[in-house]
């Protein structure tokens, strides 16, 4: 019996080991499913396939990155920073590109008219030029890779375009063919010396790279009539087909015959249709359809912003939405996902330690839960099952299970095997920011308020215990376990450890550029992990400030570029503030000349029934009533100053009739005298406490000098000592530029006490 018992025990042990090995094998295979890398985290501006369909180029706007990927493995080949392409404060993304036929070089164009040549194998920048005044709309490289053409918006009106021919080797200009060009949106070479352009008026022009004038011009009328109306037109790569927006239809036309191949009901969208290189497939992002040109049929497809088709249209690399989780590659015939160009572990949204500290877990924007070994920092399990971003992860008290939650579901996992134990549909909303941090005991809280110093409060009463300093763009606040210290994360710096008693920071933890960062403390209270938009996870020693490890090296070069941009932004804010301060000094004698007076009692149209666009002609304000019979108070806004003022309104108003001319000859159009408008108001009680009123949207209008306008206020809101208020800003033509705000906003108020006695 003892031998039988021992044999059974051995079998059990063997089966347990086999099961554990199988689970470990599964988990290891899972962790190797996607490459371990940092990927795009922001909305992409450009996605393009290489000619052989084995590589994909992606460009993102706000994180200043250009990346090249292996399309089949999803592995990032290289990433280069393109922050040097930016001008002043505005970010200009790469949103056009073309490859040489041998895939050795890539030409890219930006929205600020710059063009770059890159070595495809390494991402090395070969040259960059300021090529155009406006956004680069089209790039085409000659078959022998000696020349390329580019088209872009010009600085002239009426859809003017620039068209230029360049040497590929050094970026020098060969020919400027911009004269009389309009709305060019596409270009392609027919041979080494000839190319074609297509514009928004249906004109297809053939050019010589050395000629001064067009060789020929062909005109197509996609909407059935030849006119000078510009339309949204997309040309196929070889200019055999075009897709044009004709009112509420997308019309696909054979350019040679002029015949319509298909008419599809389609509203105009900011994402344009895309042809495959073989011109047999058209993807229509607005309506989420695939059009098979040969068969003449359309079929529904998946929902996403847009994308780029490979050469034969069998695959599409999708454009993710804002702060999404990378490019996904789908089969256009089956709808199945074939690849994913994503960073792992992705944008970190949640972190937690197991009770014994041997494991930690992360939840990410890529909808994956990962369980790591704390000591080796290697992922033990990659757990798929969520349909949305994993916003919360939490180990059980015994560490045997892990609970993860997204906006759509809650899943419980076995932390030893990675098996899914339970899944429950559950709707939940998660805030992206952290403007209130609760201490572990729940007795204290740190509160961040807009444009104010952050403060420590009693969590039950909200009574302020201590006020700290104002940190511009504060990312997050987290208490340390001892509740005597806390972590604060400025957007443009690392985590800072603050002492509550001294009210000062004592050390900083470098995490590079990373937004919306999360923190989890080890049970020992001395160690914490953190991660966020930087897609990296760090472990720090709280007492020494030493970094124990990070999953990836910190990209300091990228962070330095972003900090330069932030420094420019801060400098611009300071310049604007100083200009506004000087303007306020100059405007001071005029402030009291903009004021409100009571006009009469009457009726008004309820806010919810007013249109987005309204006439300023007097209508409702003409009727005067006794106070007891009216539902509104009509007030008159006077501008007795010598400058126009901008005031907030609930509707748009056309102001093409009346204007004011500045001494330098510039004109500003505004309301005619005695107009009737709806002012966008704020409401306060007699103590100054804000009260809810109106709708959270509006516009603005200019009230010209020596003019007045009537606006109405419901009688019931001007009761119990309530006060209405709104701001106005003086306007001025400065240095020959457009008329703009001159100084800061000044607040006007009107109270119940200012109404006439009944």
Secondary structure, 3 states (H helix, E strand, C coil): CHHHHHHHHHHHHHHHHHHHHHHHHHHHHHHCCCCCECCCCCCEEEEEECCCCCEEEEEECCCCEEEEEECCCCCEEEEEECHHHCECCECCCEEEEEECCCCCEEEEEECCCEEEEEECCCCCEEEEEECCCCCEEEEEECCCCCEEEEEEECCCCCCEEEEEEEECCCCCEEEECCCCCECEEEEEECCCCEEEEEECCCEEEEEECCCCCCCEEEECCCCCCCCCCCCCEEECCCCCEEEEEECCEEEEEECCCCCEEEEEECCCCCCCCEECCCCCEEEECCCCEEEECCCCEEEECCCCCEEEECCCCCEEEEECCCCCCCEEEEECCCCCEEEEECCECCCEEEEEECCCCCEEEEEECCCEEEEEECCCCCEEEEEECCCCCCCEEEECCCCCEEEEECCCEEEEEECCCCCEEEEEECCCCCCCCCCEEECCCCCEEEECCCCCCCEEEECCCCCEEEECCCCCCEEEEEECCCCCEEEEEECCCCEEEEECCCCEEEEEECCCCCCCCEEEECCCCCEEEEECCCCCEEEEECCCCCEEEECCCCCHHHHHHHHHHHHHHHHHHHHHHHHHHHHHHHHHHHHHHEEEEEEEEECCCCHHHCCCEECCCCCHHHCCCCHHHCCEEEEEEEECCCCCEEEEECCEECCCCEEEECCCCCEEEEECCCEEECECCEEECCCCCEECCCCCCCEEEEECCCEEEEEEEEHHHCCCCCEEEEEEEEEEECCCCCEEECCCCEEEEEEHHHCCCC
